[in-house]
Amino acid sequence: MESELIGEVKLRNCHLVYREGSNYRVDVIKAQRPTIVFTKNITCEVVEYLYNQLKGHQVNKDNTPDSL
């Protein structure tokens, strides 16, 4: 299946987000050494849920549990 890079989020590490068919994949890359540390596969249902729950909100690590 072909992957399409759809975004990049830089937090402590770099997170590359890919679309793979109707699902998504996130590769996390450590800042100290540019190698993939781990990969998470995320279904479209999870992405849709998070999008709808967090739309219009600014979320950080401290208020995430209250936002969901």
PDB file of N, CA, C and O in Angstrom:
ATOM      1  N   MET A   1       0.845  -1.180   0.000  1.00  0.00           N
ATOM      2  CA  MET A   1       0.000   0.000   0.000  1.00  0.00           C
ATOM      3  C   MET A   1       0.892   1.246   0.000  1.00  0.00           C
ATOM      4  O   MET A   1       1.895   1.299   0.712  1.00  0.00           O
ATOM      5  N   GLU A   2       0.528   2.219  -0.783  1.00  0.00           N
ATOM      6  CA  GLU A   2       1.317   3.432  -0.908  1.00  0.00           C
ATOM      7  C   GLU A   2       1.024   4.389   0.253  1.00  0.00           C
ATOM      8  O   GLU A   2      -0.127   4.558   0.654  1.00  0.00           O
ATOM      9  N   SER A   3       2.083   5.011   0.786  1.00  0.00           N
ATOM     10  CA  SER A   3       1.959   5.975   1.873  1.00  0.00           C
ATOM     11  C   SER A   3       2.115   7.381   1.330  1.00  0.00           C
ATOM     12  O   SER A   3       2.946   7.638   0.459  1.00  0.00           O
ATOM     13  N   GLU A   4       1.298   8.297   1.861  1.00  0.00           N
ATOM     14  CA  GLU A   4       1.372   9.707   1.461  1.00  0.00           C
ATOM     15  C   GLU A   4       1.635  10.542   2.709  1.00  0.00           C
ATOM     16  O   GLU A   4       0.835  10.529   3.644  1.00  0.00           O
ATOM     17  N   LEU A   5       2.754  11.268   2.730  1.00  0.00           N
ATOM     18  CA  LEU A   5       3.071  12.140   3.852  1.00  0.00           C
ATOM     19  C   LEU A   5       2.071  13.286   3.861  1.00  0.00           C
ATOM     20  O   LEU A   5       1.966  14.028   2.885  1.00  0.00           O
ATOM     21  N   ILE A   6       1.334  13.436   4.965  1.00  0.00           N
ATOM     22  CA  ILE A   6       0.324  14.506   5.026  1.00  0.00           C
ATOM     23  C   ILE A   6       0.648  15.573   6.058  1.00  0.00           C
ATOM     24  O   ILE A   6      -0.008  16.614   6.094  1.00  0.00           O
ATOM     25  N   GLY A   7       1.649  15.331   6.898  1.00  0.00           N
ATOM     26  CA  GLY A   7       1.985  16.362   7.862  1.00  0.00           C
ATOM     27  C   GLY A   7       3.147  15.984   8.747  1.00  0.00           C
ATOM     28  O   GLY A   7       3.573  14.830   8.800  1.00  0.00           O
ATOM     29  N   GLU A   8       3.651  16.992   9.445  1.00  0.00           N
ATOM     30  CA  GLU A   8       4.769  16.817  10.365  1.00  0.00           C
ATOM     31  C   GLU A   8       4.492  17.655  11.600  1.00  0.00           C
ATOM     32  O   GLU A   8       4.110  18.821  11.498  1.00  0.00           O
ATOM     33  N   VAL A   9       4.685  17.057  12.762  1.00  0.00           N
ATOM     34  CA  VAL A   9       4.497  17.762  14.031  1.00  0.00           C
ATOM     35  C   VAL A   9       5.802  17.658  14.797  1.00  0.00           C
ATOM     36  O   VAL A   9       6.324  16.563  15.007  1.00  0.00           O
ATOM     37  N   LYS A  10       6.329  18.807  15.215  1.00  0.00           N
ATOM     38  CA  LYS A  10       7.569  18.804  15.985  1.00  0.00           C
ATOM     39  C   LYS A  10       7.242  19.145  17.433  1.00  0.00           C
ATOM     40  O   LYS A  10       6.839  20.264  17.753  1.00  0.00           O
ATOM     41  N   LEU A  11       7.423  18.170  18.286  1.00  0.00           N
ATOM     42  CA  LEU A  11       7.302  18.346  19.722  1.00  0.00           C
ATOM     43  C   LEU A  11       8.700  18.107  20.269  1.00  0.00           C
ATOM     44  O   LEU A  11       9.660  18.692  19.766  1.00  0.00           O
ATOM     45  N   ARG A  12       8.840  17.272  21.273  1.00  0.00           N
ATOM     46  CA  ARG A  12      10.189  16.909  21.720  1.00  0.00           C
ATOM     47  C   ARG A  12      10.888  16.134  20.609  1.00  0.00           C
ATOM     48  O   ARG A  12      12.085  16.302  20.375  1.00  0.00           O
ATOM     49  N   ASN A  13      10.124  15.288  19.931  1.00  0.00           N
ATOM     50  CA  ASN A  13      10.607  14.541  18.770  1.00  0.00           C
ATOM     51  C   ASN A  13       9.779  14.945  17.548  1.00  0.00           C
ATOM     52  O   ASN A  13       8.771  15.640  17.673  1.00  0.00           O
ATOM     53  N   CYS A  14      10.202  14.514  16.405  1.00  0.00           N
ATOM     54  CA  CYS A  14       9.482  14.796  15.167  1.00  0.00           C
ATOM     55  C   CYS A  14       8.498  13.661  14.897  1.00  0.00           C
ATOM     56  O   CYS A  14       8.862  12.490  15.003  1.00  0.00           O
ATOM     57  N   HIS A  15       7.255  13.995  14.549  1.00  0.00           N
ATOM     58  CA  HIS A  15       6.220  13.016  14.234  1.00  0.00           C
ATOM     59  C   HIS A  15       5.796  13.228  12.781  1.00  0.00           C
ATOM     60  O   HIS A  15       5.261  14.280  12.432  1.00  0.00           O
ATOM     61  N   LEU A  16       6.035  12.224  11.939  1.00  0.00           N
ATOM     62  CA  LEU A  16       5.642  12.292  10.539  1.00  0.00           C
ATOM     63  C   LEU A  16       4.344  11.512  10.377  1.00  0.00           C
ATOM     64  O   LEU A  16       4.260  10.351  10.778  1.00  0.00           O
ATOM     65  N   VAL A  17       3.340  12.140   9.795  1.00  0.00           N
ATOM     66  CA  VAL A  17       2.021  11.527   9.653  1.00  0.00           C
ATOM     67  C   VAL A  17       1.795  11.163   8.187  1.00  0.00           C
ATOM     68  O   VAL A  17       1.929  12.001   7.296  1.00  0.00           O
ATOM     69  N   TYR A  18       1.449   9.901   7.958  1.00  0.00           N
ATOM     70  CA  TYR A  18       1.218   9.385   6.614  1.00  0.00           C
ATOM     71  C   TYR A  18      -0.208   8.862   6.496  1.00  0.00           C
ATOM     72  O   TYR A  18      -0.761   8.332   7.460  1.00  0.00           O
ATOM     73  N   ARG A  19      -0.797   9.010   5.327  1.00  0.00           N
ATOM     74  CA  ARG A  19      -2.077   8.379   5.021  1.00  0.00           C
ATOM     75  C   ARG A  19      -1.774   7.104   4.253  1.00  0.00           C
ATOM     76  O   ARG A  19      -1.021   7.108   3.279  1.00  0.00           O
ATOM     77  N   GLU A  20      -2.377   6.008   4.714  1.00  0.00           N
ATOM     78  CA  GLU A  20      -2.228   4.711   4.051  1.00  0.00           C
ATOM     79  C   GLU A  20      -3.620   4.167   3.793  1.00  0.00           C
ATOM     80  O   GLU A  20      -4.211   3.522   4.660  1.00  0.00           O
ATOM     81  N   GLY A  21      -4.137   4.423   2.619  1.00  0.00           N
ATOM     82  CA  GLY A  21      -5.517   4.030   2.334  1.00  0.00           C
ATOM     83  C   GLY A  21      -6.463   4.835   3.194  1.00  0.00           C
ATOM     84  O   GLY A  21      -6.446   6.065   3.149  1.00  0.00           O
ATOM     85  N   SER A  22      -7.299   4.154   3.985  1.00  0.00           N
ATOM     86  CA  SER A  22      -8.230   4.878   4.857  1.00  0.00           C
ATOM     87  C   SER A  22      -7.681   5.005   6.276  1.00  0.00           C
ATOM     88  O   SER A  22      -8.375   5.513   7.157  1.00  0.00           O
ATOM     89  N   ASN A  23      -6.455   4.555   6.511  1.00  0.00           N
ATOM     90  CA  ASN A  23      -5.842   4.646   7.835  1.00  0.00           C
ATOM     91  C   ASN A  23      -4.645   5.586   7.820  1.00  0.00           C
ATOM     92  O   ASN A  23      -4.284   6.134   6.778  1.00  0.00           O
ATOM     93  N   TYR A  24      -4.036   5.764   8.983  1.00  0.00           N
ATOM     94  CA  TYR A  24      -2.912   6.675   9.122  1.00  0.00           C
ATOM     95  C   TYR A  24      -1.782   5.970   9.858  1.00  0.00           C
ATOM     96  O   TYR A  24      -2.004   5.017  10.606  1.00  0.00           O
ATOM     97  N   ARG A  25      -0.566   6.458   9.633  1.00  0.00           N
ATOM     98  CA  ARG A  25       0.613   5.942  10.316  1.00  0.00           C
ATOM     99  C   ARG A  25       1.415   7.133  10.815  1.00  0.00           C
ATOM    100  O   ARG A  25       1.585   8.121  10.101  1.00  0.00           O
ATOM    101  N   VAL A  26       1.904   7.033  12.039  1.00  0.00           N
ATOM    102  CA  VAL A  26       2.751   8.082  12.598  1.00  0.00           C
ATOM    103  C   VAL A  26       4.104   7.478  12.915  1.00  0.00           C
ATOM    104  O   VAL A  26       4.200   6.526  13.690  1.00  0.00           O
ATOM    105  N   ASP A  27       5.148   8.027  12.319  1.00  0.00           N
ATOM    106  CA  ASP A  27       6.521   7.627  12.616  1.00  0.00           C
ATOM    107  C   ASP A  27       7.112   8.678  13.539  1.00  0.00           C
ATOM    108  O   ASP A  27       7.080   9.870  13.233  1.00  0.00           O
ATOM    109  N   VAL A  28       7.651   8.238  14.666  1.00  0.00           N
ATOM    110  CA  VAL A  28       8.278   9.152  15.620  1.00  0.00           C
ATOM    111  C   VAL A  28       9.781   9.033  15.466  1.00  0.00           C
ATOM    112  O   VAL A  28      10.344   7.939  15.503  1.00  0.00           O
ATOM    113  N   ILE A  29      10.421  10.185  15.291  1.00  0.00           N
ATOM    114  CA  ILE A  29      11.866  10.229  15.039  1.00  0.00           C
ATOM    115  C   ILE A  29      12.530  11.044  16.143  1.00  0.00           C
ATOM    116  O   ILE A  29      12.160  12.194  16.383  1.00  0.00           O
ATOM    117  N   LYS A  30      13.504  10.448  16.807  1.00  0.00           N
ATOM    118  CA  LYS A  30      14.211  11.144  17.881  1.00  0.00           C
ATOM    119  C   LYS A  30      15.009  12.323  17.330  1.00  0.00           C
ATOM    120  O   LYS A  30      15.595  12.240  16.251  1.00  0.00           O
ATOM    121  N   ALA A  31      15.025  13.414  18.080  1.00  0.00           N
ATOM    122  CA  ALA A  31      15.753  14.603  17.655  1.00  0.00           C
ATOM    123  C   ALA A  31      17.261  14.390  17.704  1.00  0.00           C
ATOM    124  O   ALA A  31      17.991  14.922  16.867  1.00  0.00           O
ATOM    125  N   GLN A  32      17.737  13.608  18.687  1.00  0.00           N
ATOM    126  CA  GLN A  32      19.186  13.421  18.850  1.00  0.00           C
ATOM    127  C   GLN A  32      19.808  12.621  17.717  1.00  0.00           C
ATOM    128  O   GLN A  32      20.947  12.874  17.323  1.00  0.00           O
ATOM    129  N   ARG A  33      19.062  11.656  17.193  1.00  0.00           N
ATOM    130  CA  ARG A  33      19.586  10.861  16.073  1.00  0.00           C
ATOM    131  C   ARG A  33      18.424  10.560  15.134  1.00  0.00           C
ATOM    132  O   ARG A  33      17.402  10.014  15.548  1.00  0.00           O
ATOM    133  N   PRO A  34      18.590  10.915  13.890  1.00  0.00           N
ATOM    134  CA  PRO A  34      17.469  10.806  12.940  1.00  0.00           C
ATOM    135  C   PRO A  34      17.153   9.376  12.507  1.00  0.00           C
ATOM    136  O   PRO A  34      17.372   9.000  11.355  1.00  0.00           O
ATOM    137  N   THR A  35      16.639   8.591  13.444  1.00  0.00           N
ATOM    138  CA  THR A  35      16.173   7.249  13.113  1.00  0.00           C
ATOM    139  C   THR A  35      14.752   7.088  13.639  1.00  0.00           C
ATOM    140  O   THR A  35      14.377   7.709  14.634  1.00  0.00           O
ATOM    141  N   ILE A  36      13.979   6.268  12.982  1.00  0.00           N
ATOM    142  CA  ILE A  36      12.613   6.039  13.425  1.00  0.00           C
ATOM    143  C   ILE A  36      12.658   5.255  14.730  1.00  0.00           C
ATOM    144  O   ILE A  36      13.233   4.169  14.794  1.00  0.00           O
ATOM    145  N   VAL A  37      12.050   5.813  15.762  1.00  0.00           N
ATOM    146  CA  VAL A  37      12.028   5.182  17.070  1.00  0.00           C
ATOM    147  C   VAL A  37      10.884   4.187  17.150  1.00  0.00           C
ATOM    148  O   VAL A  37      11.075   3.047  17.571  1.00  0.00           O
ATOM    149  N   PHE A  38       9.698   4.614  16.749  1.00  0.00           N
ATOM    150  CA  PHE A  38       8.570   3.692  16.701  1.00  0.00           C
ATOM    151  C   PHE A  38       7.520   4.195  15.744  1.00  0.00           C
ATOM    152  O   PHE A  38       7.502   5.368  15.372  1.00  0.00           O
ATOM    153  N   THR A  39       6.654   3.300  15.353  1.00  0.00           N
ATOM    154  CA  THR A  39       5.581   3.603  14.418  1.00  0.00           C
ATOM    155  C   THR A  39       4.255   3.212  15.057  1.00  0.00           C
ATOM    156  O   THR A  39       4.147   2.151  15.671  1.00  0.00           O
ATOM    157  N   LYS A  40       3.248   4.066  14.914  1.00  0.00           N
ATOM    158  CA  LYS A  40       1.897   3.778  15.392  1.00  0.00           C
ATOM    159  C   LYS A  40       0.959   3.777  14.196  1.00  0.00           C
ATOM    160  O   LYS A  40       0.977   4.705  13.388  1.00  0.00           O
ATOM    161  N   ASN A  41       0.140   2.740  14.080  1.00  0.00           N
ATOM    162  CA  ASN A  41      -0.894   2.688  13.057  1.00  0.00           C
ATOM    163  C   ASN A  41      -2.209   3.111  13.698  1.00  0.00           C
ATOM    164  O   ASN A  41      -2.579   2.606  14.758  1.00  0.00           O
ATOM    165  N   ILE A  42      -2.908   4.030  13.059  1.00  0.00           N
ATOM    166  CA  ILE A  42      -4.116   4.626  13.627  1.00  0.00           C
ATOM    167  C   ILE A  42      -5.247   4.486  12.620  1.00  0.00           C
ATOM    168  O   ILE A  42      -5.093   4.847  11.453  1.00  0.00           O
ATOM    169  N   THR A  43      -6.380   3.964  13.068  1.00  0.00           N
ATOM    170  CA  THR A  43      -7.513   3.793  12.160  1.00  0.00           C
ATOM    171  C   THR A  43      -8.185   5.130  11.896  1.00  0.00           C
ATOM    172  O   THR A  43      -8.039   6.075  12.672  1.00  0.00           O
ATOM    173  N   CYS A  44      -8.919   5.201  10.801  1.00  0.00           N
ATOM    174  CA  CYS A  44      -9.610   6.440  10.443  1.00  0.00           C
ATOM    175  C   CYS A  44     -10.673   6.791  11.486  1.00  0.00           C
ATOM    176  O   CYS A  44     -10.971   7.970  11.678  1.00  0.00           O
ATOM    177  N   GLU A  45     -11.247   5.801  12.160  1.00  0.00           N
ATOM    178  CA  GLU A  45     -12.259   6.068  13.204  1.00  0.00           C
ATOM    179  C   GLU A  45     -11.651   6.830  14.374  1.00  0.00           C
ATOM    180  O   GLU A  45     -12.284   7.729  14.928  1.00  0.00           O
ATOM    181  N   VAL A  46     -10.428   6.475  14.751  1.00  0.00           N
ATOM    182  CA  VAL A  46      -9.746   7.174  15.845  1.00  0.00           C
ATOM    183  C   VAL A  46      -9.440   8.607  15.446  1.00  0.00           C
ATOM    184  O   VAL A  46      -9.644   9.525  16.240  1.00  0.00           O
ATOM    185  N   VAL A  47      -8.957   8.811  14.234  1.00  0.00           N
ATOM    186  CA  VAL A  47      -8.650  10.161  13.755  1.00  0.00           C
ATOM    187  C   VAL A  47      -9.914  11.006  13.721  1.00  0.00           C
ATOM    188  O   VAL A  47      -9.898  12.163  14.143  1.00  0.00           O
ATOM    189  N   GLU A  48     -11.003  10.444  13.228  1.00  0.00           N
ATOM    190  CA  GLU A  48     -12.264  11.178  13.166  1.00  0.00           C
ATOM    191  C   GLU A  48     -12.765  11.538  14.566  1.00  0.00           C
ATOM    192  O   GLU A  48     -13.241  12.653  14.779  1.00  0.00           O
ATOM    193  N   TYR A  49     -12.666  10.614  15.518  1.00  0.00           N
ATOM    194  CA  TYR A  49     -13.088  10.879  16.897  1.00  0.00           C
ATOM    195  C   TYR A  49     -12.276  12.021  17.501  1.00  0.00           C
ATOM    196  O   TYR A  49     -12.835  12.962  18.064  1.00  0.00           O
ATOM    197  N   LEU A  50     -10.952  11.930  17.378  1.00  0.00           N
ATOM    198  CA  LEU A  50     -10.099  12.984  17.935  1.00  0.00           C
ATOM    199  C   LEU A  50     -10.355  14.323  17.269  1.00  0.00           C
ATOM    200  O   LEU A  50     -10.398  15.353  17.942  1.00  0.00           O
ATOM    201  N   TYR A  51     -10.523  14.320  15.974  1.00  0.00           N
ATOM    202  CA  TYR A  51     -10.811  15.556  15.243  1.00  0.00           C
ATOM    203  C   TYR A  51     -12.093  16.202  15.773  1.00  0.00           C
ATOM    204  O   TYR A  51     -12.116  17.402  16.046  1.00  0.00           O
ATOM    205  N   ASN A  52     -13.147  15.418  15.917  1.00  0.00           N
ATOM    206  CA  ASN A  52     -14.430  15.958  16.381  1.00  0.00           C
ATOM    207  C   ASN A  52     -14.381  16.403  17.839  1.00  0.00           C
ATOM    208  O   ASN A  52     -14.996  17.410  18.190  1.00  0.00           O
ATOM    209  N   GLN A  53     -13.666  15.679  18.693  1.00  0.00           N
ATOM    210  CA  GLN A  53     -13.581  16.028  20.110  1.00  0.00           C
ATOM    211  C   GLN A  53     -12.721  17.264  20.357  1.00  0.00           C
ATOM    212  O   GLN A  53     -12.991  18.039  21.275  1.00  0.00           O
ATOM    213  N   LEU A  54     -11.686  17.447  19.538  1.00  0.00           N
ATOM    214  CA  LEU A  54     -10.708  18.503  19.796  1.00  0.00           C
ATOM    215  C   LEU A  54     -10.839  19.706  18.874  1.00  0.00           C
ATOM    216  O   LEU A  54     -10.067  20.659  18.978  1.00  0.00           O
ATOM    217  N   LYS A  55     -11.810  19.665  17.974  1.00  0.00           N
ATOM    218  CA  LYS A  55     -11.990  20.762  17.018  1.00  0.00           C
ATOM    219  C   LYS A  55     -12.184  22.081  17.763  1.00  0.00           C
ATOM    220  O   LYS A  55     -13.063  22.197  18.618  1.00  0.00           O
ATOM    221  N   GLY A  56     -11.369  23.059  17.437  1.00  0.00           N
ATOM    222  CA  GLY A  56     -11.484  24.382  18.043  1.00  0.00           C
ATOM    223  C   GLY A  56     -10.820  24.518  19.401  1.00  0.00           C
ATOM    224  O   GLY A  56     -10.912  25.578  20.019  1.00  0.00           O
ATOM    225  N   HIS A  57     -10.152  23.473  19.887  1.00  0.00           N
ATOM    226  CA  HIS A  57      -9.482  23.515  21.188  1.00  0.00           C
ATOM    227  C   HIS A  57      -7.972  23.507  21.009  1.00  0.00           C
ATOM    228  O   HIS A  57      -7.441  22.928  20.061  1.00  0.00           O
ATOM    229  N   GLN A  58      -7.303  24.156  21.931  1.00  0.00           N
ATOM    230  CA  GLN A  58      -5.850  24.055  21.986  1.00  0.00           C
ATOM    231  C   GLN A  58      -5.530  23.127  23.148  1.00  0.00           C
ATOM    232  O   GLN A  58      -5.949  23.375  24.279  1.00  0.00           O
ATOM    233  N   VAL A  59      -4.797  22.071  22.876  1.00  0.00           N
ATOM    234  CA  VAL A  59      -4.564  21.028  23.865  1.00  0.00           C
ATOM    235  C   VAL A  59      -3.074  20.883  24.123  1.00  0.00           C
ATOM    236  O   VAL A  59      -2.263  20.933  23.199  1.00  0.00           O
ATOM    237  N   ASN A  60      -2.725  20.704  25.390  1.00  0.00           N
ATOM    238  CA  ASN A  60      -1.337  20.389  25.735  1.00  0.00           C
ATOM    239  C   ASN A  60      -1.332  19.152  26.616  1.00  0.00           C
ATOM    240  O   ASN A  60      -2.391  18.607  26.926  1.00  0.00           O
ATOM    241  N   LYS A  61      -0.162  18.709  27.017  1.00  0.00           N
ATOM    242  CA  LYS A  61      -0.055  17.459  27.759  1.00  0.00           C
ATOM    243  C   LYS A  61      -0.772  17.523  29.113  1.00  0.00           C
ATOM    244  O   LYS A  61      -1.184  16.488  29.637  1.00  0.00           O
ATOM    245  N   ASP A  62      -0.925  18.705  29.677  1.00  0.00           N
ATOM    246  CA  ASP A  62      -1.565  18.834  30.986  1.00  0.00           C
ATOM    247  C   ASP A  62      -3.091  18.789  30.925  1.00  0.00           C
ATOM    248  O   ASP A  62      -3.725  18.291  31.856  1.00  0.00           O
ATOM    249  N   ASN A  63      -3.696  19.300  29.844  1.00  0.00           N
ATOM    250  CA  ASN A  63      -5.159  19.342  29.792  1.00  0.00           C
ATOM    251  C   ASN A  63      -5.778  18.331  28.831  1.00  0.00           C
ATOM    252  O   ASN A  63      -6.990  18.356  28.615  1.00  0.00           O
ATOM    253  N   THR A  64      -4.982  17.453  28.257  1.00  0.00           N
ATOM    254  CA  THR A  64      -5.512  16.457  27.328  1.00  0.00           C
ATOM    255  C   THR A  64      -6.583  15.575  27.953  1.00  0.00           C
ATOM    256  O   THR A  64      -7.634  15.397  27.338  1.00  0.00           O
ATOM    257  N   PRO A  65      -6.374  15.006  29.157  1.00  0.00           N
ATOM    258  CA  PRO A  65      -7.437  14.145  29.722  1.00  0.00           C
ATOM    259  C   PRO A  65      -8.769  14.877  29.909  1.00  0.00           C
ATOM    260  O   PRO A  65      -9.827  14.275  29.727  1.00  0.00           O
ATOM    261  N   ASP A  66      -8.738  16.144  30.262  1.00  0.00           N
ATOM    262  CA  ASP A  66      -9.974  16.914  30.443  1.00  0.00           C
ATOM    263  C   ASP A  66     -10.640  17.230  29.106  1.00  0.00           C
ATOM    264  O   ASP A  66     -11.856  17.409  29.044  1.00  0.00           O
ATOM    265  N   SER A  67      -9.854  17.298  28.046  1.00  0.00           N
ATOM    266  CA  SER A  67     -10.399  17.628  26.733  1.00  0.00           C
ATOM    267  C   SER A  67     -11.099  16.460  26.065  1.00  0.00           C
ATOM    268  O   SER A  67     -11.962  16.657  25.210  1.00  0.00           O
ATOM    269  N   LEU A  68     -10.734  15.246  26.448  1.00  0.00           N
ATOM    270  CA  LEU A  68     -11.315  14.069  25.844  1.00  0.00           C
ATOM    271  C   LEU A  68     -12.349  13.473  26.757  1.00  0.00           C
ATOM    272  O   LEU A  68     -12.960  12.459  26.420  1.00  0.00           O
TER     273      LEU A  68
END
